[in-house]
Amino acid sequence: MQSFDALTHNLKEYFLDMGSFLKDQKIIASTIIDVWSELHGKDNIICMNYLQELASHNLLKLLPLGKNKYEDGFFNEFLVKQDNISREFAIHQCEKESLSILQRKRLNLDIQENKFPNWCLNQTQPVTLNASLLSISTDDSFTSCWVEIRCPNVEILVLNLSSSTYALPNFIATMEKLKVVMIINHDLEVDVTETLQSLQEIEIDYCYNLIELPHWVSQVVSLKKLSITNCNKLCRLLEGICSLRNLEMLRVISCSNLFELPKKSERLNNLRLLDVSGCFQLKKLPLEIGKLQKLKKILMRDCYRCELPDSVKNLENLEVRCDEGTIFLWERFKQKMKNLTIIEEETEHNLNLLQLF
C-alpha cells in the first residue's frame, strides 16, 4: 500500500494501532487520542495532528462534527472511521512484525460462540502475552467464560463486546501497566467497579438507547473525568454521581432530552469544568452551584432555555463559553461576579452527524 509506505516510522506505528478497532466503527476522536497519548507519550494536539495526517493519506476518515475543534484536551467534535481494507492491512503488518503471536506488540483476540483461538488453549499454565495493546472482540452469544491469560505489559485494552450482559475478564486485575480501557458495547450492562478500582476517566458516547446512567458509575469514587455525549434519550443524571468527590470534569454534551442536573451537585467540590453544550432542554443549573469554589469554567452553547440560580454570583474567576442565545443569561451577573469572563462562540451544526445513524 503506497500510502502506508509514504509514512514516517512514527506515523506507521500510530496507523498500526488502528487495527485494534473494528471496521467501519465510528469513534470519537478524543477516545483514540487518549489511547495514543498513553501508549506513545505524546500530547493531545500532536495526536490530533497524526489523525489528520493519516486522513490526508486516505488511511482513515476524519469527519468534523462542528466548529469547536479543540477544547480542554477534548476532541469531541471529530468522528474517526476506518474501512475494512485499511484495518486488515494494519493487522497484516502487525503479524509481519513477529511470527510468534505471543510476542506481538499489538494483538487482536476474536472470540466466536465461546471458542477461543487455539493458542489460548491446551496450555499447562496460562499463556503470557507481550502485547502492550490488546483488543478483544466477542459475538452476541458469548457467555463470559474467559480463559486465564497473563498480560503483564498491556497498557491499552479495547473490548468490543456484543453480548447484552457479561462479566469482564478476571485477568484485567493483573494488568499492572494498564492505563486505558475502552469498552464498546450495545447495552452498557457492565459493572467495572470491582475490576477497575482506580478508574479515572469514563467516556460514554452515542449510546442511543441510554435512558439513565448505570448505577455503577456513581460507585467509581476514583473518577476524575466523566463525559457523556450524544445520548439523546438521557433525561437526567443520577443523584448518586454527587458522591464522586474526586470528579474534576463533567461533560454532558448534545444530550437533547436532558432537562436537569443532580440537585446536590454542590457536593462535587473538586469540580473545575462543567460542559452542558447542546443540552437545549436543560431547564436550570443546580440551585447551589455557587458553592463549587473550584469551578472555573462553564460551557453552555445551545442552552437558551436554561435558567441560572442566584448562587452563581458566588463563583470567582469564572470563564463562561456560550453563544448568542445564552450570553444574555450571564450578562446580568457581570456586575455581581468577581472576574467573570464571558466568551461568545458560534454554534455550527454539521450534516456529518447523520453518518452516526
C-alpha positions as CSV (number, residue, x, y, z in Angstrom):
1,M,0.0,0.0,0.0
2,Q,1.7,3.1,-1.3
3,S,0.1,5.5,1.2
4,F,1.5,3.4,4.1
5,D,5.0,3.3,2.6
6,A,5.0,7.1,2.4
7,L,4.5,7.5,6.2
8,T,7.3,8.2,8.7
9,H,8.2,5.5,11.1
10,N,6.3,7.2,14.0
11,L,3.2,7.6,11.9
12,K,3.3,4.0,10.8
13,E,3.2,3.0,14.5
14,Y,0.1,5.1,15.1
15,F,-1.6,3.6,12.0
16,L,-0.9,0.1,13.1
17,D,-2.8,0.8,16.4
18,M,-5.9,1.4,14.3
19,G,-6.1,-2.3,13.6
20,S,-7.4,-2.7,17.2
21,F,-10.8,-1.1,16.3
22,L,-13.5,-2.8,14.3
23,K,-14.1,-2.0,10.6
24,D,-16.5,1.0,10.0
25,Q,-16.6,1.6,13.7
26,K,-17.5,5.3,14.4
27,I,-15.3,6.6,17.2
28,I,-15.0,10.0,18.8
29,A,-11.5,11.3,18.1
30,S,-10.8,12.0,21.8
31,T,-11.1,8.3,22.5
32,I,-8.3,7.4,20.0
33,I,-6.3,10.4,21.2
34,D,-6.4,9.1,24.8
35,V,-5.1,5.7,23.6
36,W,-2.3,7.2,21.6
37,S,-1.4,9.7,24.4
38,E,-1.0,7.0,27.0
39,L,0.7,4.4,24.7
40,H,3.2,6.7,22.9
41,G,3.6,9.6,25.5
42,K,2.6,12.4,23.1
43,D,0.3,15.3,24.0
44,N,-3.2,15.5,22.6
45,I,-2.6,18.2,20.0
46,I,0.3,16.1,18.4
47,C,-2.0,13.0,18.4
48,M,-4.7,15.1,16.7
49,N,-2.2,16.1,14.0
50,Y,-1.3,12.5,13.5
51,L,-5.0,11.7,12.9
52,Q,-5.2,14.5,10.3
53,E,-2.0,13.2,8.6
54,L,-3.4,9.6,8.4
55,A,-6.7,11.1,6.9
56,S,-4.7,13.0,4.3
57,H,-3.2,9.7,3.2
58,N,-6.7,8.2,3.0
59,L,-5.9,5.6,5.7
60,L,-8.9,6.7,7.7
61,K,-11.7,9.2,7.6
62,L,-11.8,12.2,9.9
63,L,-15.2,13.9,9.9
64,P,-15.7,17.3,11.7
65,L,-19.0,17.3,13.6
66,G,-18.9,21.0,14.5
67,K,-16.8,24.1,14.6
68,N,-15.3,23.9,18.1
69,K,-12.5,21.6,17.2
70,Y,-10.4,21.5,20.4
71,E,-11.3,22.4,24.0
72,D,-9.5,21.5,27.2
73,G,-7.9,18.4,25.7
74,F,-11.2,17.1,24.4
75,F,-11.8,16.4,20.7
76,N,-15.5,15.6,20.8
77,E,-16.1,17.5,17.5
78,F,-14.4,14.8,15.3
79,L,-15.5,11.4,14.2
80,V,-13.0,8.8,13.1
81,K,-13.9,5.9,10.8
82,Q,-11.7,3.2,9.1
83,D,-12.7,1.0,6.3
84,N,-12.0,-2.8,6.3
85,I,-9.2,-2.6,3.7
86,S,-7.1,-0.3,5.9
87,R,-7.9,-2.3,9.0
88,E,-6.9,-5.6,7.5
89,F,-3.7,-4.1,6.1
90,A,-2.8,-2.8,9.6
91,I,-3.4,-6.2,11.2
92,H,-1.4,-7.9,8.4
93,Q,1.5,-5.5,9.1
94,C,1.4,-6.3,12.8
95,E,1.5,-10.0,12.0
96,K,4.6,-9.5,9.9
97,E,6.5,-7.8,12.7
98,S,6.5,-11.1,14.7
99,L,5.6,-14.6,13.6
100,S,5.0,-15.5,17.2
101,I,1.6,-14.4,18.4
102,L,2.7,-14.2,22.0
103,Q,5.5,-11.7,21.2
104,R,3.5,-9.2,19.2
105,K,3.1,-5.6,20.4
106,R,-0.5,-5.4,19.2
107,L,-2.8,-8.4,19.4
108,N,-6.4,-8.9,18.4
109,L,-8.3,-11.7,20.2
110,D,-11.6,-12.7,18.4
111,I,-14.0,-14.9,20.3
112,Q,-16.9,-16.5,18.5
113,E,-19.5,-18.6,20.2
114,N,-17.3,-19.1,23.3
115,K,-14.5,-20.5,21.1
116,F,-11.0,-19.1,21.8
117,P,-8.1,-19.3,19.4
118,N,-6.0,-22.5,19.7
119,W,-3.0,-20.5,21.0
120,C,-5.1,-19.7,24.2
121,L,-5.9,-23.3,24.9
122,N,-4.3,-26.6,25.8
123,Q,-1.7,-25.0,28.0
124,T,-0.3,-26.4,31.2
125,Q,-0.3,-22.9,32.6
126,P,-1.9,-19.6,31.5
127,V,-0.4,-18.2,28.3
128,T,1.7,-15.0,28.7
129,L,1.4,-12.2,26.1
130,N,3.9,-9.5,25.3
131,A,1.3,-7.1,23.8
132,S,1.0,-3.5,25.1
133,L,-2.2,-3.0,23.0
134,L,-4.8,-5.8,23.3
135,S,-8.1,-5.8,21.5
136,I,-10.8,-8.4,22.4
137,S,-13.9,-8.9,20.3
138,T,-16.9,-11.2,21.1
139,D,-20.1,-12.0,19.4
140,D,-23.6,-11.8,20.9
141,S,-23.6,-15.5,22.1
142,F,-20.5,-15.1,24.3
143,T,-21.3,-16.1,27.9
144,S,-18.2,-14.6,29.7
145,C,-16.4,-17.9,30.1
146,W,-13.0,-16.4,30.0
147,V,-9.7,-18.4,29.9
148,E,-6.9,-17.2,32.0
149,I,-4.2,-15.1,30.2
150,R,-1.3,-13.2,31.6
151,C,-0.9,-9.8,30.2
152,P,1.9,-8.0,32.2
153,N,2.7,-5.4,29.5
154,V,-0.8,-4.4,28.4
155,E,-1.3,-0.6,28.7
156,I,-4.3,-0.3,26.4
157,L,-7.3,-2.7,26.4
158,V,-10.0,-2.4,23.8
159,L,-13.1,-4.5,24.4
160,N,-15.6,-4.9,21.6
161,L,-18.4,-6.8,23.3
162,S,-21.7,-7.7,21.6
163,S,-23.5,-9.7,24.3
164,S,-26.1,-7.8,26.3
165,T,-24.8,-8.9,29.7
166,Y,-21.3,-10.1,30.6
167,A,-18.5,-10.0,33.1
168,L,-15.1,-8.5,32.5
169,P,-12.2,-11.0,32.4
170,N,-10.6,-11.5,35.8
171,F,-7.1,-11.2,34.2
172,I,-7.7,-7.4,33.9
173,A,-6.9,-7.1,37.6
174,T,-3.3,-8.5,36.9
175,M,-2.5,-5.9,34.2
176,E,-0.1,-3.8,36.2
177,K,0.7,-1.4,33.4
178,L,-3.0,-0.8,32.3
179,K,-3.7,2.8,31.6
180,V,-6.8,2.9,29.3
181,V,-9.8,0.6,29.0
182,M,-12.1,1.2,26.1
183,I,-15.4,-0.7,26.3
184,I,-17.6,-0.8,23.2
185,N,-21.0,-2.4,23.9
186,H,-24.6,-2.1,22.8
187,D,-26.3,-2.0,26.2
188,L,-23.7,-0.8,28.7
189,E,-24.8,-3.6,31.1
190,V,-21.4,-3.9,32.7
191,D,-20.1,-3.2,36.2
192,V,-16.4,-2.2,36.3
193,T,-16.2,-1.1,39.9
194,E,-14.6,-4.4,41.2
195,T,-12.3,-4.9,38.3
196,L,-11.1,-1.4,37.7
197,Q,-10.9,0.2,41.2
198,S,-8.6,3.0,40.1
199,L,-10.5,4.2,37.1
200,Q,-10.1,7.9,36.5
201,E,-12.0,8.6,33.3
202,I,-15.2,7.4,31.7
203,E,-16.5,8.4,28.2
204,I,-20.0,7.4,27.1
205,D,-20.6,8.3,23.5
206,Y,-23.6,7.9,21.2
207,C,-25.5,5.3,23.3
208,Y,-28.8,6.0,21.6
209,N,-30.9,3.9,24.0
210,L,-29.3,5.1,27.2
211,I,-32.2,6.5,29.4
212,E,-30.2,6.7,32.6
213,L,-26.6,6.2,33.7
214,P,-25.8,2.7,35.1
215,H,-25.6,2.8,38.9
216,W,-22.1,1.6,39.0
217,V,-20.8,4.9,37.6
218,S,-21.6,6.6,40.9
219,Q,-19.5,4.0,42.7
220,V,-16.3,4.7,40.9
221,V,-15.0,7.0,43.6
222,S,-11.6,7.4,41.9
223,L,-13.2,9.0,38.8
224,K,-11.8,12.4,37.7
225,K,-13.4,12.9,34.3
226,L,-17.0,11.9,33.2
227,S,-18.0,12.6,29.6
228,I,-21.5,11.8,28.2
229,T,-22.1,12.9,24.6
230,N,-25.0,12.5,22.1
231,C,-27.1,10.2,24.3
232,N,-30.4,11.7,23.2
233,K,-32.7,9.6,25.4
234,L,-30.9,10.6,28.6
235,C,-33.2,12.8,30.7
236,R,-31.4,13.2,34.0
237,L,-28.2,12.3,35.8
238,L,-28.2,10.1,38.8
239,E,-28.1,11.9,42.1
240,G,-25.5,9.3,43.1
241,I,-22.8,10.9,40.9
242,C,-22.7,13.6,43.5
243,S,-20.7,11.2,45.6
244,L,-17.8,11.4,43.1
245,R,-15.8,13.7,45.3
246,N,-12.7,13.4,43.1
247,L,-14.5,14.5,39.9
248,E,-12.8,17.4,38.2
249,M,-14.5,17.5,34.8
250,L,-18.2,16.8,33.9
251,R,-19.2,17.0,30.3
252,V,-22.8,16.3,29.3
253,I,-22.8,17.3,25.6
254,S,-25.6,17.3,23.0
255,C,-27.9,15.2,25.1
256,S,-31.0,16.7,23.7
257,N,-33.5,15.4,26.2
258,L,-31.6,16.2,29.4
259,F,-33.7,18.6,31.5
260,E,-31.9,18.7,34.8
261,L,-28.6,18.1,36.6
262,P,-28.4,16.5,40.0
263,K,-29.9,18.8,42.7
264,K,-27.0,18.2,45.1
265,S,-24.2,18.9,42.6
266,E,-22.6,21.2,45.2
267,R,-21.1,18.1,46.7
268,L,-18.8,17.8,43.7
269,N,-16.4,20.1,45.5
270,N,-13.4,19.3,43.2
271,L,-15.3,20.1,40.0
272,R,-13.3,22.5,37.8
273,L,-15.2,22.3,34.5
274,L,-18.8,21.8,33.6
275,D,-19.9,21.5,30.0
276,V,-23.6,21.2,29.1
277,S,-23.4,22.5,25.5
278,G,-26.1,21.3,23.2
279,C,-28.5,20.3,26.0
280,F,-31.2,22.7,24.8
281,Q,-33.9,21.1,27.1
282,L,-31.9,21.9,30.2
283,K,-34.1,24.0,32.4
284,K,-31.7,25.3,35.1
285,L,-28.3,24.8,36.6
286,P,-28.3,23.3,40.2
287,L,-29.6,25.7,42.8
288,E,-26.4,25.7,44.9
289,I,-23.8,25.6,42.1
290,G,-22.3,28.7,43.7
291,K,-20.8,26.6,46.4
292,L,-18.4,24.9,43.9
293,Q,-15.5,27.2,44.6
294,K,-13.1,25.3,42.4
295,L,-15.4,25.6,39.4
296,K,-13.5,27.8,36.9
297,K,-15.1,27.1,33.5
298,I,-18.7,26.5,32.3
299,L,-19.5,25.8,28.7
300,M,-23.2,26.1,27.7
301,R,-23.7,26.7,24.0
302,D,-27.3,25.9,22.8
303,C,-28.8,26.1,26.3
304,Y,-31.2,29.0,25.7
305,R,-33.9,27.5,28.0
306,C,-31.5,27.2,31.0
307,E,-32.0,29.4,34.0
308,L,-29.2,30.5,36.3
309,P,-29.7,30.4,40.0
310,D,-28.7,33.4,42.0
311,S,-25.9,31.5,43.7
312,V,-23.7,31.7,40.5
313,K,-22.7,35.2,41.7
314,N,-20.5,33.4,44.4
315,L,-18.3,31.9,41.7
316,E,-15.0,33.7,41.3
317,N,-12.6,33.9,38.3
318,L,-15.1,32.0,36.2
319,E,-14.8,31.7,32.4
320,V,-18.1,31.1,30.6
321,R,-18.2,30.0,26.9
322,C,-21.7,30.4,25.4
323,D,-23.4,31.5,22.2
324,E,-25.7,34.4,21.1
325,G,-28.7,32.6,22.6
326,T,-27.3,32.1,26.0
327,I,-24.9,35.1,26.6
328,F,-27.8,37.3,28.0
329,L,-28.1,34.8,30.9
330,W,-24.7,35.7,32.1
331,E,-24.5,39.4,31.2
332,R,-26.9,40.3,34.0
333,F,-24.5,38.8,36.6
334,K,-21.4,40.5,35.3
335,Q,-21.5,43.3,37.8
336,K,-22.2,40.9,40.7
337,M,-19.4,38.4,40.0
338,K,-15.6,38.7,40.6
339,N,-13.6,38.4,37.4
340,L,-16.2,36.9,35.2
341,T,-15.1,36.3,31.7
342,I,-17.8,35.7,29.0
343,I,-16.7,34.4,25.6
344,E,-19.3,34.2,22.9
345,E,-18.9,31.5,20.3
346,E,-20.8,30.5,17.2
347,T,-22.7,27.2,17.2
348,E,-22.4,25.2,14.0
349,H,-24.4,22.2,13.1
350,N,-22.9,19.6,10.7
351,L,-24.6,17.0,8.4
352,N,-21.7,14.6,9.2
353,L,-23.7,13.8,12.3
354,L,-26.1,11.8,10.1
355,Q,-23.3,9.3,9.5
356,L,-23.7,8.1,13.1
357,F,-27.1,6.6,12.5
